[in-house]
Amino acid sequence: MLRFPNPGSTIENIVNVYGAAFARLAGQTVTLDDLVAAVVKANLATSSGYMGEEAVARSKRLDRSRDQLYNQLKMYAELFRSLGWLHPTPERALNYTFTLLGEQVVAAGRDFWSLLDECILGVVYPTPILTVKGDFDLRPFAFIIRTMMACDGYLSRDEMIIGPLSAPTDRGQDKLDEVVIRVKAARAQPSAMVAAVAKLAAARNTQVNTLQNYTRWPIALLRDSGWMVAGAAKFSNGQSYRTWVLTGKGSTLAARVDTAVDLRYDDLEKLGQHERSAMAFIAHFRMLERSGFDITPVAERIVESEQVAAKILKSFGANSQNLLFSPFQLLSLADIAAVFPPKENSVPIVGTVRTLNADAPDGRDDRSHLFVRPNMIAAAAATGPDALRSELAEFLTIHGSISAAASAFAQSHSRDMQGGFYPLVTHLFQILGFKSDYSRAGVNYQRWDACVWVGDQALPVEIKSPTEEVMLSTKAVRQALENKVILLARGGLSTQRELASLVVGYRLPNERGDMSNLIDDVFAAYSLRLGVIDLTTLAHLALRTISEGVTIDGTQLSQLRGFLDV
C-alpha cells in the first residue's frame, strides 16, 4: 500500500508551516534543522507542551530518529515535496530548496485552496525526486476520485486501502476495472471487507491499523479540500457502514481527470530538452490559470511554447488545456531550473505592517512574476483590514459622528461568531497600526486567542465573541491571566512581565465592580496588568485613525490596567 506521512495537523496548518519556513528561508538551501528553527520561531510547533527555544531543547535527542520536532518536520518536508513546494538538492536528499510553485501558494494567502487542488492532482509516484517504498506507478489522488466515480460515487477508508492505494499502477482502463471489481467484491458483506483488508496486511507483513493510519493524510486532504464528505452506504446484505462520498466539486475534478492526458516522467524523458521545457512551461501556467491566477504577462511565451510543443502535444493526443502534469512535482531540479531559472537576490514574501503618519511607502513591492489576478487580491482583501477600513468609513459617512458610527458598527457585528469576530478584532488592531494576528483553531498550546505586538513585544489577547457572551465576564479576565502566566512560563513569544494581557469582547458589563476588583487584586498580588476593551471602544479608535490619522500610543496599550475609555 502507498504510504503517506502524517504530521498530525490540519491542511491550513500545513500551509501555514510552509509559509513560515518560506518567509524565513526562501532563496536558501535548507536542512531539516533549519525548517525546525523557522517553524518553532513562528510558534507553529511545540515539544513537551513548550514553544520556542525551550521546545527545541526538549525535543533534541542524540538519536535523531527520536527527536520529535526533527521527525515532525521530516514528515512535513515529505508532504511539501509531493506537492511540489520543496525540492531536494542533487547533493543531499535532506537538503532542500523552495520552488516557484511554493512561492505562488504563499502569494495566494488564504485563497490557496484552488492552487492546492491542482497540487493534489499533481501528486505522482515515482519521480526523479520522489520515491516510495514498493513498486508503484500512481497518481494517487486522481486515481482515488476516478475509482470513487466508478464505484457509485463513494469509497470507505478500507475500500481506499484495498483499492486505489494498493494498486501497483493506474495506467490503463483495465487497471481501474481491476480495482473496481476488488472493491465491489468486498461490499458483499462486512466479513468480506474485513477479510480483504486482513489479507492485504498479511501480504505487506504489517498490522491493519497501520494500513488505516496511512489513509489519514489522503482523507484529510480530500475532505478539507471539499472533494468528498462523510456519508453512509450499505453492504449487499443491507448492513450500513461509514464511507466518503464525492461532492459536486469532486465529481467535476474526477470527470476532468478522466479525460485529461496524464503525462508521467517516462513520457517526458523521451523528449528533447527544448520540447520538455516547452511542455513544462505550458503545463505550469495553465495550472495557474485554472487556479485563478492571471497569466496575461506570459501569454506570448505560452503561445511560443505551444508552437514548439505542437507536434508533441499532437502525438499525445493533447492540447495545452487538458494536460495532467505539474512540472514542479515531476521534473528534476535541473529540468525545472532550465524552464524557471531562480531569481537573483530573491527575497521571501512577508506581510508588511503599515504605521500611521509614516513618510515611507506602504511596503508593497512589485511581484508581477507571481501573476496574481486582481480578483484574487480582492477576495483576500475582502476579509482583511482594507475592507474593514472601507466598512468603517461607510458607517462614518452614514452616521456623521465617530461615536454614533462606532456604536452602529458594533451593533452590526452583534451576531458574529468566533470565526468572524476573532479576525475582526485583529484587523481593528492592524488599522490602529499594530501588528496583530489570531491563533489557529485547535492549537492547544497557543492558549491565547490572538496577539498584538507593541514593537517586538507581544500582548496576548483573550477574545469573547458576542455569541459566546454578550457582556464580558470575570471568566474572560481569569482567562487573560492564564494567557499571561502560560506565555511567561513557556515562552515562544517575546514579552515582558509588566506588559498587559488584554481582553476584548462585545460589551462591558453594566456592573463593573467585580471585574475591576479582580483586576486590582491580580495586580496587587502578582504585579500583572489586565486590560479590558469592548468592541465599540476599539471601533471608536479605528475610526479616529481613519478620519484623523491618530491612534492610541503603544505605551498606553501595553500598560493598560482596567478598562480602556475613550
Phi and psi in degrees as a GROMACS rama.xvg file:
@    title "Ramachandran Plot"
@    xaxis  label "Phi"
@    yaxis  label "Psi"
@TYPE xy
-65.2488  130.996  LEU-2
-105.513  136.776  ARG-3
-122.171  140.217  PHE-4
-69.0834  155.894  PRO-5
-135.544  91.2856  ASN-6
-74.5228  -1.43141  PRO-7
70.5867  54.4174  GLY-8
-147.462  163.285  SER-9
-76.6528  164.077  THR-10
-62.7911  -41.124  ILE-11
-62.2017  -39.0291  GLU-12
-66.7025  -37.1839  ASN-13
-62.1061  -42.6413  ILE-14
-65.9117  -39.6994  VAL-15
-63.1845  -38.8928  ASN-16
-61.2224  -45.7898  VAL-17
-61.9882  -44.744  TYR-18
-60.3856  -39.3088  GLY-19
-65.4479  -42.6528  ALA-20
-66.1032  -41.8868  ALA-21
-62.5791  -43.0636  PHE-22
-59.5294  -33.9998  ALA-23
-94.377  -25.5248  ARG-24
-124.701  -3.80146  LEU-25
-55.817  141.338  ALA-26
90.0222  -2.54873  GLY-27
-116.333  158.03  GLN-28
-87.3125  126.261  THR-29
-123.826  156.415  VAL-30
-105.625  173.725  THR-31
-62.6158  -35.7201  LEU-32
-64.5128  -36.0295  ASP-33
-62.7695  -41.9485  ASP-34
-64.9028  -40.853  LEU-35
-58.5166  -48.6468  VAL-36
-61.3696  -41.7538  ALA-37
-66.5829  -42.1114  ALA-38
-72.3333  -38.8165  VAL-39
-65.6096  -39.8601  VAL-40
-60.9134  -32.0218  LYS-41
-87.9669  5.77719  ALA-42
61.6644  38.3118  ASN-43
-109.203  6.3299  LEU-44
-149.88  147.754  ALA-45
-134.017  166.835  THR-46
-145.258  128.582  SER-47
55.6168  32.9679  SER-48
81.6526  6.24625  GLY-49
-112.853  155.739  TYR-50
-114.506  175.17  MET-51
66.4315  -154.575  GLY-52
-60.9485  -30.8551  GLU-53
-64.0025  -36.542  GLU-54
-63.1298  -43.6315  ALA-55
-62.2052  -45.0581  VAL-56
-61.9141  -40.4466  ALA-57
-76.424  -18.1014  ARG-58
-87.6602  -31.5181  SER-59
-63.8989  136.414  LYS-60
-134.321  150.017  ARG-61
-61.1176  -38.6377  LEU-62
-85.506  104.398  ASP-63
-61.5864  -22.6994  ARG-64
-67.5998  -14.2516  SER-65
-106.753  1.42998  ARG-66
-79.9417  112.432  ASP-67
-61.7662  -51.8933  GLN-68
-66.4584  -40.9104  LEU-69
-58.2336  -45.4784  TYR-70
-75.2725  -31.2136  ASN-71
-64.6636  -44.1613  GLN-72
-69.7352  -27.1381  LEU-73
-64.0309  -39.9178  LYS-74
-66.8831  -42.9649  MET-75
-57.3816  -45.4535  TYR-76
-60.6496  -38.4972  ALA-77
-62.3179  -41.064  GLU-78
-66.0842  -43.177  LEU-79
-62.6348  -36.8934  PHE-80
-63.5954  -45.1094  ARG-81
-65.3612  -30.8503  SER-82
-84.2075  -7.72162  LEU-83
86.4575  15.5413  GLY-84
-94.9702  -17.1835  TRP-85
-138.367  137.432  LEU-86
-122.833  131.714  HIS-87
-71.4507  149.493  PRO-88
-81.2759  156.079  THR-89
-62.3231  -29.4053  PRO-90
-73.6653  -43.558  GLU-91
-141.268  131.024  ARG-92
-67.0505  -25.7675  ALA-93
-100.144  15.9167  LEU-94
-107.737  137.483  ASN-95
-131.45  157.198  TYR-96
-126.13  150.672  THR-97
-83.9177  147.496  PHE-98
-104.979  164.319  THR-99
-62.489  -37.1139  LEU-100
-60.7068  -43.0567  LEU-101
-63.3379  -38.7092  GLY-102
-62.6863  -37.0495  GLU-103
-71.9331  -31.1782  GLN-104
-63.9038  -43.7563  VAL-105
-63.025  -42.1385  VAL-106
-63.7619  -30.7299  ALA-107
-69.4819  -16.0536  ALA-108
60.6959  -134.593  GLY-109
-76.6402  -3.23159  ARG-110
-97.5969  36.0223  ASP-111
-78.0131  -11.2211  PHE-112
-61.014  -41.5866  TRP-113
-63.58  -41.3817  SER-114
-70.2119  -34.4828  LEU-115
-62.1517  -38.4607  LEU-116
-54.0401  -45.5216  ASP-117
-64.8771  -39.4904  GLU-118
-65.6209  -36.6845  CYS-119
-63.1029  -46.515  ILE-120
-64.1061  -28.2186  LEU-121
-78.2126  -12.2107  GLY-122
-62.9901  129.043  VAL-123
-151.794  148.014  VAL-124
-132.182  142.735  TYR-125
-89.7554  168.646  PRO-126
-138.343  170.903  THR-127
-60.9843  -19.9354  PRO-128
-118.47  5.23408  ILE-129
-145.751  110.825  LEU-130
-123.842  158.319  THR-131
-133.231  159.648  VAL-132
-69.2684  127.262  LYS-133
107.332  169.766  GLY-134
-102.915  90.1552  ASP-135
-119.906  142.797  PHE-136
-132.354  84.6406  ASP-137
-138.308  143.4  LEU-138
-107.456  86.3232  ARG-139
-61.625  -45.564  PRO-140
-73.1541  -36.857  PHE-141
-62.5273  -38.5783  ALA-142
-70.7337  -34.4032  PHE-143
-60.9347  -48.9025  ILE-144
-73.1348  -28.809  ILE-145
-65.1161  -41.433  ARG-146
-65.3908  -40.8822  THR-147
-59.2787  -44.115  MET-148
-60.5854  -39.5396  MET-149
-78.8731  -14.2576  ALA-150
-111.251  46.3073  CYS-151
67.3797  22.099  ASP-152
86.2274  11.6037  GLY-153
-152.392  156.736  TYR-154
-149.397  138.084  LEU-155
-87.2997  171.442  SER-156
-56.4956  -48.6226  ARG-157
-67.8284  -30.247  ASP-158
-70.1014  -33.6603  GLU-159
-62.8665  -39.0939  MET-160
-63.9994  -50.4908  ILE-161
-80.1742  -14.3068  ILE-162
-104.195  -107.09  GLY-163
-63.607  -31.402  PRO-164
-79.5788  -9.84941  LEU-165
-113.298  1.82686  SER-166
-73.535  132.534  ALA-167
-67.0261  -27.7672  PRO-168
-152.986  155.193  THR-169
-116.399  12.6106  ASP-170
-89.0656  105.129  ARG-171
117.531  142.351  GLY-172
-60.6175  -32.9364  GLN-173
-64.1594  -31.1395  ASP-174
-70.0137  -39.2386  LYS-175
-64.9828  -42.1625  LEU-176
-60.5631  -39.4509  ASP-177
-62.7404  -41.7676  GLU-178
-65.9379  -42.8756  VAL-179
-61.2223  -42.8219  VAL-180
-60.9254  -42.2947  ILE-181
-66.0588  -43.2618  ARG-182
-65.5634  -46.7433  VAL-183
-68.237  -29.3488  LYS-184
-66.3711  -36.2869  ALA-185
-73.3467  -14.3085  ALA-186
-83.9608  3.97205  ARG-187
-62.5143  -45.6446  ALA-188
-165.112  162.044  GLN-189
-54.137  -39.2814  PRO-190
-64.0302  -32.4938  SER-191
-66.5988  -39.6983  ALA-192
-66.7351  -45.5738  MET-193
-60.2189  -42.693  VAL-194
-65.5473  -38.6642  ALA-195
-65.5723  -42.2871  ALA-196
-69.5391  -40.321  VAL-197
-63.6487  -39.4193  ALA-198
-63.3432  -41.0447  LYS-199
-66.3021  -42.697  LEU-200
-60.334  -42.2178  ALA-201
-64.3035  -41.7008  ALA-202
-65.0404  -33.0017  ALA-203
-89.7047  -1.85947  ARG-204
56.4904  49.2519  ASN-205
-143.805  -178.954  THR-206
-95.812  152.343  GLN-207
-59.5227  -43.365  VAL-208
-66.1481  -25.5873  ASN-209
-67.4413  -44.2868  THR-210
-60.3858  -41.1528  LEU-211
-66.0363  -35.2668  GLN-212
-63.2175  -31.7056  ASN-213
-66.4621  -14.2775  TYR-214
-89.8273  -5.34192  THR-215
-61.2809  -47.4194  ARG-216
-66.5404  -49.1912  TRP-217
-57.804  -43.2879  PRO-218
-65.461  -44.6959  ILE-219
-60.8572  -41.4672  ALA-220
-66.1577  -47.2638  LEU-221
-71.7261  -34.8441  LEU-222
-69.5559  -52.2335  ARG-223
-70.6004  -22.2019  ASP-224
-83.4087  -3.53654  SER-225
80.2524  19.7848  GLY-226
-83.9311  -24.0993  TRP-227
-151.241  158.121  MET-228
-133.338  158.672  VAL-229
-65.5047  142.729  ALA-230
-155.597  -165.914  GLY-231
-134.715  150.772  ALA-232
-141.105  176.007  ALA-233
-128.736  138.53  LYS-234
-67.3094  166.931  PHE-235
-59.3724  -27.588  SER-236
-83.0192  3.79959  ASN-237
94.763  -7.76247  GLY-238
-77.3027  136.221  GLN-239
-82.789  153.206  SER-240
-150.692  157.803  TYR-241
-77.8925  145.267  ARG-242
-150.663  -178.856  THR-243
-119.732  130.916  TRP-244
-112.943  133.393  VAL-245
-60.9929  135.707  LEU-246
-86.3284  177.211  THR-247
-59.2251  -41.1397  GLY-248
-62.5591  -44.318  LYS-249
-63.3288  -40.1226  GLY-250
-64.7681  -40.2824  SER-251
-62.6407  -43.4548  THR-252
-66.198  -39.578  LEU-253
-62.949  -40.8217  ALA-254
-65.0754  -38.4494  ALA-255
-65.082  -44.7092  ARG-256
-61.8602  -37.5407  VAL-257
-64.6381  -27.5331  ASP-258
-105.008  -3.82166  THR-259
-76.4703  159.678  ALA-260
-95.1512  108.394  VAL-261
-88.8066  109.168  ASP-262
-100.142  132.637  LEU-263
-112.708  175.791  ARG-264
-62.8575  -38.3575  TYR-265
-67.3719  -24.1854  ASP-266
-69.9197  -41.2671  ASP-267
-80.8408  -29.48  LEU-268
-71.6942  -12.198  GLU-269
-78.6273  -13.6865  LYS-270
-87.7058  157.469  LEU-271
-71.0969  162.299  GLY-272
-59.0649  -39.5616  GLN-273
-64.0601  -46.0017  HIS-274
-68.3956  -39.7577  GLU-275
-63.3653  -39.6566  ARG-276
-65.2164  -41.4561  SER-277
-62.7955  -43.5386  ALA-278
-62.7296  -40.0794  MET-279
-65.6451  -41.6808  ALA-280
-63.6664  -45.6479  PHE-281
-60.3302  -50.5954  ILE-282
-60.5749  -42.7972  ALA-283
-66.4127  -46.859  HIS-284
-77.5431  -25.5581  PHE-285
-68.647  -34.4217  ARG-286
-63.897  -43.0676  MET-287
-63.7347  -39.3431  LEU-288
-60.3995  -43.0247  GLU-289
-65.2171  -23.4317  ARG-290
-89.1267  1.49908  SER-291
96.6849  13.3478  GLY-292
-92.0029  151.681  PHE-293
-90.2243  117.408  ASP-294
-102.017  12.6848  ILE-295
-54.3798  -40.3266  THR-296
-60.8616  -18.5859  PRO-297
-118.131  17.9764  VAL-298
-58.6864  -42.787  ALA-299
-64.0787  -40.2958  GLU-300
-69.8866  -31.1419  ARG-301
-63.8253  -43.714  ILE-302
-60.8526  -44.131  VAL-303
-60.9285  -42.7618  GLU-304
-65.6398  -37.4445  SER-305
-65.3239  -34.3054  GLU-306
-67.919  -41.6894  GLN-307
-63.6567  -39.4197  VAL-308
-94.0432  5.72883  ALA-309
-54.7958  -48.6041  ALA-310
-66.4226  -37.4927  LYS-311
-66.289  -45.87  ILE-312
-58.7888  -43.0454  LEU-313
-63.1204  -39.9351  LYS-314
-65.9203  -29.2671  SER-315
-86.9159  -5.95744  PHE-316
70.2833  33.6366  GLY-317
-121.376  166.977  ALA-318
-131.52  176.915  ASN-319
-68.9742  -14.1967  SER-320
-92.2491  -18.8037  GLN-321
-117.349  28.9274  ASN-322
-83.4159  136.809  LEU-323
-111.298  91.8558  LEU-324
-168.902  118.324  PHE-325
-114.935  107.169  SER-326
-58.6896  -35.9904  PRO-327
-72.3346  -12.2548  PHE-328
-104.178  -4.13271  GLN-329
-126.371  -34.631  LEU-330
-92.8009  162.24  LEU-331
-72.0841  163.87  SER-332
-60.499  -36.8726  LEU-333
-65.9552  -42.7054  ALA-334
-63.6349  -41.2152  ASP-335
-65.7908  -42.9621  ILE-336
-63.5874  -29.0116  ALA-337
-68.9861  -29.4479  ALA-338
-96.7248  -41.2399  VAL-339
-123.661  75.9724  PHE-340
-60.966  140.242  PRO-341
-62.6647  143.1  PRO-342
-73.8736  138.38  LYS-343
-70.6711  141.047  GLU-344
53.2309  37.8329  ASN-345
-66.9559  146.246  SER-346
-126.755  154.16  VAL-347
-68.8145  151.046  PRO-348
-83.3224  120.801  ILE-349
-131.881  156.335  VAL-350
-70.4024  147.205  GLY-351
-111.233  143.31  THR-352
-108.037  119.787  VAL-353
-82.917  135.259  ARG-354
-103.734  145  THR-355
-69.4829  143.267  LEU-356
59.0922  25.2574  ASN-357
-77.8964  143.078  ALA-358
-82.0591  -23.8641  ASP-359
-75.4963  160.378  ALA-360
-61.6069  169.969  PRO-361
-78.6003  4.02142  ASP-362
90.7733  -2.87007  GLY-363
-72.6925  135.137  ARG-364
-118.322  163.991  ASP-365
-83.2355  111.236  ASP-366
-121.593  51.6197  ARG-367
-63.8841  -19.3325  SER-368
-68.7236  -12.7513  HIS-369
-84.9061  -14.6521  LEU-370
53.1257  49.8531  PHE-371
-82.925  123.218  VAL-372
-68.4949  141.123  ARG-373
-54.306  -36.5221  PRO-374
-68.5203  -23.5681  ASN-375
-72.2027  -40.2815  MET-376
-62.4844  -42.7925  ILE-377
-62.311  -39.5939  ALA-378
-64.2776  -39.7583  ALA-379
-68.2564  -39.3639  ALA-380
-69.0489  -23.8724  ALA-381
-61.3727  -22.1029  ALA-382
-111.95  14.1743  THR-383
-113.625  -175.006  GLY-384
-65.0078  -30.2139  PRO-385
-63.3369  -44.997  ASP-386
-64.3993  -36.0776  ALA-387
-67.5971  -37.6415  LEU-388
-57.8666  -44.0668  ARG-389
-63.7346  -41.2287  SER-390
-62.1352  -45.7284  GLU-391
-64.8067  -41.8718  LEU-392
-61.6133  -37.2243  ALA-393
-65.5345  -41.3923  GLU-394
-61.3436  -39.5205  PHE-395
-66.1624  -39.9709  LEU-396
-62.845  -41.691  THR-397
-71.2093  -42.8546  ILE-398
-99.3438  -12.898  HIS-399
85.7929  -49.0735  GLY-400
-110.27  155.033  SER-401
-64.0772  -42.2321  ILE-402
-62.1715  -46.1968  SER-403
-66.3508  -39.7206  ALA-404
-65.7174  -41.0455  ALA-405
-63.0984  -42.085  ALA-406
-65.1351  -43.8656  SER-407
-66.8202  -38.909  ALA-408
-60.7616  -47.7178  PHE-409
-60.493  -43.1232  ALA-410
-60.5008  -37.2076  GLN-411
-66.9983  -17.1698  SER-412
-109.155  21.3286  HIS-413
-69.7422  -15.1944  SER-414
-113.074  14.6993  ARG-415
-64.5742  138.374  ASP-416
-96.2297  177.293  MET-417
-53.487  -44.852  GLN-418
-59.2362  -28.4677  GLY-419
-99.7892  -31.3505  GLY-420
-75.59  -38.6913  PHE-421
-61.9098  -49.5538  TYR-422
-61.8352  -35.7138  PRO-423
-56.9972  -46.5766  LEU-424
-62.5468  -44.8905  VAL-425
-66.0614  -35.9815  THR-426
-69.8636  -32.9553  HIS-427
-64.0966  -42.3563  LEU-428
-63.449  -37.2157  PHE-429
-64.0757  -39.8847  GLN-430
-60.7759  -34.7262  ILE-431
-72.3028  -6.428  LEU-432
100.226  10.5387  GLY-433
-106.857  140.841  PHE-434
-65.9588  133.478  LYS-435
-154.443  146.035  SER-436
-153.656  153.707  ASP-437
-102.362  156.48  TYR-438
-78.4138  158.05  SER-439
-82.7465  140.136  ARG-440
-61.6843  137.369  ALA-441
86.5792  -0.0520188  GLY-442
-91.0916  93.0463  VAL-443
-67.7302  -31.614  ASN-444
-72.1021  -24.1319  TYR-445
-88.9725  83.426  GLN-446
-65.0098  -34.0556  ARG-447
-78.1055  156.959  TRP-448
-82.4156  -28.5119  ASP-449
-158.381  173.501  ALA-450
-137.973  148.843  CYS-451
-123.41  134.776  VAL-452
-105.563  127.655  TRP-453
-106.075  105.882  VAL-454
66.7229  -126.413  GLY-455
-105.863  14.5241  ASP-456
-103.911  132.998  GLN-457
-94.6755  138.021  ALA-458
-112.406  116.708  LEU-459
-68.717  148.359  PRO-460
-127.697  124.198  VAL-461
-93.7661  123.82  GLU-462
-114.035  136.927  ILE-463
-123.477  111.641  LYS-464
-71.7183  158.444  SER-465
-63.0511  -23.7042  PRO-466
-79.6271  -14.3491  THR-467
-84.6773  -51.0191  GLU-468
-156.861  125.958  GLU-469
-65.4446  -46.0714  VAL-470
-107.762  135.169  MET-471
-61.5937  145.36  LEU-472
-121.478  171.43  SER-473
-65.3421  -22.8898  THR-474
-60.2033  -42.0202  LYS-475
-62.4067  -37.6977  ALA-476
-66.5198  -41.8314  VAL-477
-62.181  -38.5436  ARG-478
-67.5981  -34.3362  GLN-479
-64.3999  -37.3686  ALA-480
-63.0113  -44.9717  LEU-481
-59.5853  -41.4921  GLU-482
-56.556  -45.4283  ASN-483
-67.3816  -43.5036  LYS-484
-61.8371  -44.953  VAL-485
-65.1345  -41.2169  ILE-486
-63.4589  -42.545  LEU-487
-66.8611  -35.8946  LEU-488
-77.7143  -41.6549  ALA-489
-100.137  -18.2723  ARG-490
72.4481  -157.81  GLY-491
106.641  -29.7099  GLY-492
-130.214  143.924  LEU-493
-74.5357  121.734  SER-494
-152.287  177.537  THR-495
-133.987  151.024  GLN-496
-59.0484  -37.6019  ARG-497
-79.1127  -5.90622  GLU-498
-82.0054  150.504  LEU-499
-72.6287  153.997  ALA-500
-109.502  127.719  SER-501
-102.105  153.271  LEU-502
-122.75  129.491  VAL-503
-126.693  127.909  VAL-504
-145.632  -176.842  GLY-505
-72.0986  -48.1864  TYR-506
-145.127  146.318  ARG-507
-77.33  151.79  LEU-508
-67.8193  151.911  PRO-509
-63.6982  -41.4006  ASN-510
-105.192  113.996  GLU-511
-100.571  3.03022  ARG-512
-58.7786  -50.1331  GLY-513
-61.4085  -43.7161  ASP-514
-66.3527  -42.8692  MET-515
-63.5165  -40.8723  SER-516
-63.2477  -41.4015  ASN-517
-63.2097  -43.1231  LEU-518
-61.7603  -42.774  ILE-519
-67.1776  -40.117  ASP-520
-64.1883  -41.3797  ASP-521
-62.8995  -41.7498  VAL-522
-68.0953  -40.0482  PHE-523
-65.3656  -39.0631  ALA-524
-84.2889  -37.0577  ALA-525
-125.697  -2.86247  TYR-526
58.2467  34.3663  SER-527
-107.038  132.602  LEU-528
-94.1431  132.015  ARG-529
-122.716  123.056  LEU-530
-116.017  141.582  GLY-531
-121.391  131.033  VAL-532
-134.22  132.449  ILE-533
-97.3427  164.196  ASP-534
-62.6704  -40.4741  LEU-535
-61.061  -41.9453  THR-536
-64.8071  -43.8316  THR-537
-64.4161  -39.9401  LEU-538
-66.371  -38.6231  ALA-539
-57.147  -46.7162  HIS-540
-63.0154  -42.8063  LEU-541
-64.0875  -39.1301  ALA-542
-65.1627  -37.3395  LEU-543
-62.3054  -40.8895  ARG-544
-62.1546  -44.7346  THR-545
-67.9737  -43.217  ILE-546
-89.5231  -28.8606  SER-547
-121.179  -9.1782  GLU-548
73.6562  22.4486  GLY-549
-116.71  160.541  VAL-550
-150.427  170.705  THR-551
-70.2928  140.47  ILE-552
-67.447  140.076  ASP-553
-59.113  -35.2074  GLY-554
-66.8116  -39.9873  THR-555
-59.3209  -44.6133  GLN-556
-66.6958  -46.3132  LEU-557
-73.2779  -17.7256  SER-558
-105.9  10.0199  GLN-559
-62.3035  130.618  LEU-560
-134.262  118.32  ARG-561
98.635  -146.889  GLY-562
-98.9284  134.338  PHE-563
-79.2456  126.065  LEU-564
-124.427  128.896  ASP-565
